[in-house]
Amino acid sequence: MRFPKLASRRITIALSLALLGALLLIAIPGAGLVVSSGLPDVRQLDAMLDACQVTSVFEAEPRPGETGGKTDRLLCPDAVGPTGFSEALLSAVVASEDERFLGHRGVDDLAVLRSLLPGFPGGGSTITQQVARTLFLNDERLLGYAAPGKLLRKLREWHVALAIEALRDKRQILTIYLNIAPLGNGIIGFDPAARYYFGKPARDLDAMEAATLVGMLPQPMNRQPFKEDMAEAASAANAADRVLAKMLALGLVTPAEATAAQAKVTRVLRKGVLSRPPHETLLATLRPIEYRRVRDFAAVQLAERGLTGEATRIFLTLDPELQALADQATAKPPKDAEMAGVVLGPQAQVLAISGGTYSTSSWNPAWRANRSIGSIAKPLLYSLALEHAGDMPKTWSTAPLKGYNPAEPNGACRSGLTLETYLKYSCNRPFVSIAAREPALATQRVTAFGWHAPDNPLLIATGGVHSNPMDVALGYTAFRNGGRLLRPQVIVAATGTGGRLLTFEEPDEGRRVLAPDTANAVRAALFQPTSAGGSAAAARGRKHAAAVWGKTGTSDDDRDAWFVGSTVGWTAAIMAWREAPGVGQMSGGGLSAVRFGRMVDAYWPDRNWTGMRDGRLRDGGAAVYGWWAHPQRLWNWLAAKATMVLAIALLAMALGLLTGHRSRAPTPPAEDPDPDSVREV
C-alpha cells in the first residue's frame, strides 16, 4: 500500500523532529565533553564545589554605602547546612524553580523536548544548571557573548551540571543552591536574605515568607516586598501567590495552609506592612564574616604564580563557620591592645584569618606581624632533648643559672622533675639549660620551623623567638603531621573567563623538621599544659566537648599573650599584643586561651550531639523528598525518567526507518508474459 504524498511528508517531518529531539538529548552531553576544554575535570570539580569563592563576576557592582569600582563577592556553597532551611522554603524552591528536580539527571530532558514543539513553552534551567552557571560560568558579561558564545556557554553549563549530579546527591545540590542564590541588594543566599527581609533565619520561614523570597527570583530588585514602593510590593505579592499555587498543585502544602499563606500575602505585602530595614542592617547582612584577610593572603599566592589580574574567581579553603568564630575570638581586645588569629586544617589549609578592623586597616598582622611568642618555643627545645636523650639528664634542676637566671612562673617549678612536667608548668630554667647544652642545634630547630631565632640561644625559651600566628600555627600543625612542616594552602583553584581553569592546588608534601616519633611525643606532652589547671586549661572551654592540646606564651611585661593549640579537625594560634606594658587579662596568655576555648565550645558540642543521634544529620525536607507522596510529584518523577527512554526509542525508530528506506532497492516493473512462448516441462 502506498501512502499519499502529504501523509508521507508528515511522517518525514515527525521523524525529523523526533530525530532532532533525540539527538539533542543524547548528543549535547557529548558535545559538552567536546567544548569542556579548559574546564575542571571531575576530581578538581569535586574539590571546588564545596569551596567558598571570591569572585569579581557575580553582582560585581559596589555595595550600598561603598564607593569605588567593582567589589568582590563571597559565595559559600556550605555557608548554611541542610538543617538551616525550613520545610516551607525547600518546598517553595523546588515547586517554583524545578518541579522535576528529583527525577532529572541535571538537565530536564522533558523541558528540552517540549521546547522543540510549536505551542509549548521552553523550560528554564534546572536547579543543578543554575548551580553550575553561578559557581563556574556566569561571566558572559565579561566575555560579551554573542549568540554562538551563548550556545557555547549552554553546552558547557550542561556538561558541568551533569558532572555535579554525578558528584553530589539532590539534597546537597539543593543546599548549595540555597546558599548561592542572589536575592537583591547584593545579598547572596536565602539565610541572609531571610534575616534581612523578615528578620529571622531561613530555618524559621513559614510558607508565605518562603514563597515571597522564592517569588523574587529571577528579578529580586523588581520585586522588593517593602511598603516604600507599593508597585514592587504588589509584584512581589503576585509572584508569591504563583509560588503558593505551584506548591499546592504539587501537594507541598495543604489547601488550608495555602489559603492561610495567601491571606498573609494580602495582609503583609498588598497592604504594605513590611518596612525597609535600616542601612546598617543591610551592611551587616552583606558581610556576616570578614573574609578579606583570607582573600588578601590568596592574592599574595596568586601573585607568586603570575596570575594577578587573570583570575575572576578564587576558590578558597576558607571555612565560613570557623571564620565567624575566629572573628568573635579576636573581637573586643583589652584596652590599648589588639588581637589576631589563624585557623588551619590538618593539612595546613587556611580555614580562617582574623584580626583588627579591616575597614580601618588592611594590614594583616596574622601573617605579617613579628612578635615575641614567649613560651610557645619551649616544645622545640623539648623535641631537641628527646632526640639527644642519651646526652641529657633524666631529671633537671631549676636552680639559678650562671650568667642568666630567668624567673620561674610558679612554685611548681622545683628541681628533680621530668621535662614533661616542666613543659606542663611552663618552667624556664630547664629549657634554658637545653639551649645552653646545644646552642647551635637549638637555633637551627627554631629557624627550621620558620620562626625568627634570637642572637643568644639562651633566650629561645623565654621570649626571644619572634613570629606571627600563621607561622606559629604551621609549626604546631607539624606536631600532628608526623613532623612535616607544610606550606599553608589557601587556594583550592582559580579560574578565568569562561570558567577556564588557571590553577589547581595539589596538597603540599611539606618538608621534614622532626622525626615522626619525636613529633608524636611532643604532641602527647602538649596535652599536659591544657590539663594543668593553669591558664592553658581555659583552652578546653567550659563544656570540654573535644580534646585540646597546646601551649600559652607571654613576653616581658605582658606585651604579647598567645595560645596555640589543636583540637579535632583544626589548629589555631591566637595572639594579643599591646605596645606598652600591661597587666591583667593578658597575663600568662590566659586571654588567648579563653578565646580559643570559646571557639571549641561553639564548634564541637552540637557536632558531638549530632553524631550521637544514629550518626547522621537530621534535617527537614520530608515533603520535598517524598516524591511518591503526591500524584503530581510522582508523575513528574516518572516523566523525567521516561523522557530519556522515549528519546532513545524515537531515535532508534527514526534511524531504523531511514536506514530501511535507503537500503531497499527499487523493484523493476513486471513484464507481460509472451503469449506465444511455450513453457518447457
Rosetta blueprint (number, residue, H / E / L):
1 M L
2 R L
3 F L
4 P L
5 K H
6 L H
7 A H
8 S H
9 R H
10 R H
11 I H
12 T H
13 I H
14 A H
15 L H
16 S H
17 L H
18 A H
19 L H
20 L H
21 G H
22 A H
23 L H
24 L H
25 L H
26 I H
27 A H
28 I H
29 P H
30 G H
31 A H
32 G H
33 L H
34 V H
35 V L
36 S L
37 S L
38 G L
39 L L
40 P L
41 D L
42 V H
43 R H
44 Q H
45 L H
46 D H
47 A H
48 M H
49 L H
50 D L
51 A L
52 C E
53 Q E
54 V E
55 T E
56 S L
57 V L
58 F L
59 E L
60 A L
61 E L
62 P L
63 R L
64 P L
65 G L
66 E L
67 T L
68 G L
69 G L
70 K L
71 T L
72 D L
73 R E
74 L E
75 L E
76 C L
77 P L
78 D L
79 A L
80 V L
81 G L
82 P H
83 T H
84 G H
85 F L
86 S L
87 E H
88 A H
89 L H
90 L H
91 S H
92 A H
93 V H
94 V H
95 A H
96 S H
97 E H
98 D L
99 E L
100 R L
101 F L
102 L L
103 G L
104 H L
105 R L
106 G L
107 V L
108 D L
109 D H
110 L H
111 A H
112 V H
113 L H
114 R H
115 S H
116 L H
117 L L
118 P L
119 G L
120 F L
121 P L
122 G L
123 G L
124 G L
125 S L
126 T L
127 I H
128 T H
129 Q H
130 Q H
131 V H
132 A H
133 R H
134 T H
135 L H
136 F H
137 L H
138 N L
139 D L
140 E H
141 R H
142 L H
143 L H
144 G L
145 Y L
146 A L
147 A H
148 P H
149 G H
150 K H
151 L H
152 L H
153 R H
154 K H
155 L H
156 R H
157 E H
158 W H
159 H H
160 V H
161 A H
162 L H
163 A H
164 I H
165 E H
166 A H
167 L H
168 R L
169 D L
170 K H
171 R H
172 Q H
173 I H
174 L H
175 T H
176 I H
177 Y H
178 L H
179 N H
180 I H
181 A L
182 P E
183 L L
184 G L
185 N L
186 G L
187 I L
188 I E
189 G L
190 F H
191 D H
192 P H
193 A H
194 A H
195 R H
196 Y H
197 Y H
198 F H
199 G L
200 K L
201 P L
202 A H
203 R H
204 D H
205 L L
206 D L
207 A H
208 M H
209 E H
210 A H
211 A H
212 T H
213 L H
214 V H
215 G H
216 M L
217 L L
218 P L
219 Q L
220 P H
221 M H
222 N H
223 R L
224 Q L
225 P L
226 F L
227 K L
228 E L
229 D L
230 M H
231 A H
232 E H
233 A H
234 A H
235 S H
236 A H
237 A H
238 N H
239 A H
240 A H
241 D H
242 R H
243 V H
244 L H
245 A H
246 K H
247 M H
248 L H
249 A H
250 L L
251 G L
252 L L
253 V L
254 T L
255 P H
256 A H
257 E H
258 A H
259 T H
260 A H
261 A H
262 Q H
263 A H
264 K H
265 V H
266 T H
267 R H
268 V H
269 L H
270 R H
271 K L
272 G L
273 V L
274 L L
275 S L
276 R L
277 P L
278 P L
279 H H
280 E H
281 T H
282 L H
283 L H
284 A H
285 T H
286 L H
287 R L
288 P L
289 I L
290 E L
291 Y L
292 R H
293 R H
294 V H
295 R H
296 D H
297 F H
298 A H
299 A H
300 V H
301 Q H
302 L H
303 A H
304 E H
305 R L
306 G L
307 L L
308 T L
309 G L
310 E L
311 A L
312 T L
313 R E
314 I E
315 F E
316 L E
317 T L
318 L L
319 D L
320 P H
321 E H
322 L H
323 Q H
324 A H
325 L H
326 A H
327 D H
328 Q H
329 A H
330 T L
331 A L
332 K L
333 P L
334 P L
335 K L
336 D L
337 A L
338 E E
339 M E
340 A E
341 G E
342 V E
343 V E
344 L E
345 G L
346 P L
347 Q L
348 A L
349 Q E
350 V E
351 L E
352 A E
353 I E
354 S E
355 G E
356 G L
357 T L
358 Y L
359 S L
360 T L
361 S L
362 S L
363 W L
364 N L
365 P H
366 A H
367 W H
368 R H
369 A L
370 N L
371 R E
372 S E
373 I L
374 G H
375 S H
376 I H
377 A H
378 K H
379 P H
380 L H
381 L H
382 Y H
383 S H
384 L H
385 A H
386 L H
387 E H
388 H L
389 A H
390 G H
391 D H
392 M L
393 P L
394 K L
395 T L
396 W E
397 S L
398 T L
399 A L
400 P L
401 L L
402 K L
403 G L
404 Y L
405 N L
406 P L
407 A L
408 E L
409 P L
410 N L
411 G L
412 A L
413 C L
414 R L
415 S L
416 G L
417 L E
418 T L
419 L H
420 E H
421 T H
422 Y H
423 L H
424 K H
425 Y L
426 S L
427 C L
428 N L
429 R H
430 P H
431 F H
432 V H
433 S H
434 I H
435 A H
436 A H
437 R H
438 E L
439 P H
440 A H
441 L H
442 A H
443 T H
444 Q H
445 R H
446 V H
447 T H
448 A H
449 F L
450 G L
451 W L
452 H E
453 A L
454 P L
455 D L
456 N L
457 P H
458 L H
459 L H
460 I H
461 A H
462 T H
463 G L
464 G L
465 V L
466 H E
467 S E
468 N L
469 P H
470 M H
471 D H
472 V H
473 A H
474 L H
475 G H
476 Y H
477 T H
478 A H
479 F H
480 R H
481 N L
482 G L
483 G L
484 R E
485 L E
486 L L
487 R L
488 P L
489 Q E
490 V L
491 I E
492 V E
493 A E
494 A E
495 T E
496 G L
497 T H
498 G H
499 G H
500 R L
501 L E
502 L E
503 T E
504 F E
505 E L
506 E L
507 P L
508 D L
509 E L
510 G L
511 R E
512 R E
513 V L
514 L L
515 A L
516 P H
517 D H
518 T H
519 A H
520 N H
521 A H
522 V H
523 R H
524 A H
525 A H
526 L L
527 F L
528 Q L
529 P H
530 T H
531 S H
532 A L
533 G L
534 G L
535 S H
536 A H
537 A H
538 A H
539 A H
540 R H
541 G L
542 R L
543 K L
544 H L
545 A L
546 A L
547 A L
548 V E
549 W E
550 G E
551 K E
552 T E
553 G E
554 T E
555 S L
556 D H
557 D H
558 D H
559 R L
560 D E
561 A E
562 W E
563 F E
564 V E
565 G E
566 S E
567 T E
568 V L
569 G L
570 W E
571 T E
572 A E
573 A E
574 I E
575 M E
576 A E
577 W E
578 R L
579 E L
580 A L
581 P L
582 G L
583 V L
584 G L
585 Q L
586 M L
587 S H
588 G H
589 G H
590 G H
591 L H
592 S H
593 A H
594 V H
595 R H
596 F H
597 G H
598 R H
599 M H
600 V H
601 D H
602 A H
603 Y H
604 W H
605 P H
606 D H
607 R H
608 N H
609 W H
610 T H
611 G H
612 M H
613 R L
614 D L
615 G L
616 R L
617 L L
618 R L
619 D L
620 G L
621 G L
622 A H
623 A H
624 V H
625 Y H
626 G L
627 W H
628 W H
629 A H
630 H L
631 P H
632 Q H
633 R H
634 L H
635 W H
636 N H
637 W H
638 L H
639 A H
640 A H
641 K H
642 A H
643 T H
644 M H
645 V H
646 L H
647 A H
648 I H
649 A H
650 L H
651 L H
652 A H
653 M H
654 A H
655 L H
656 G H
657 L H
658 L H
659 T H
660 G H
661 H H
662 R H
663 S H
664 R L
665 A L
666 P L
667 T L
668 P L
669 P L
670 A L
671 E L
672 D L
673 P L
674 D L
675 P L
676 D L
677 S L
678 V L
679 R L
680 E L
681 V L
